[in-house]
Amino acid sequence: MDTGETITLLFLRDDGKQEEVHLTHHTVTEARDVVQGILRSGGGLYVKTEIRRAGQLIETIENKVAL
């Protein structure tokens, strides 16, 4: 379980604004779970989320509800 570096979640809102969340002591799998929970509870506010570590894109998750 690699939890060495901070994971950044970059949420893109439907109005074009971006919001960052920084997770420490989390795995990428845990970060995905956090993203899915926020996208479900956000009511379509967020269009997609990028999961990044050390500035590198790991994964992009699109919100199926917002599309």
Residue, then its C-alpha position, 0 to 999 in steps of 0.5 A: m500500500d503506497t501512501g507516500e505522496t499526497i494525492t490531489l483531486l481536481f474537481l471540474r465544476d459545471d460552471g468551469k471553476q476548479e476545486e482542489v482537494h489534497l489527500t494525505h495518507h491515502t491510496v489511489t483506491e481510497a482516492r477513487d472511493v472519495v471521488q465517487g462519493i463526492l460525485r454521487s452527493g454533488g447532484g451534478l455540480y462536478v463534471k469530472t475529477e482528475i486524480r493526480r500524484a506529484g503533478q502527474l495525472i493518474e486517472t480522470i473520472e467523469n460524472k455520469v450524472a452530470l452528462 
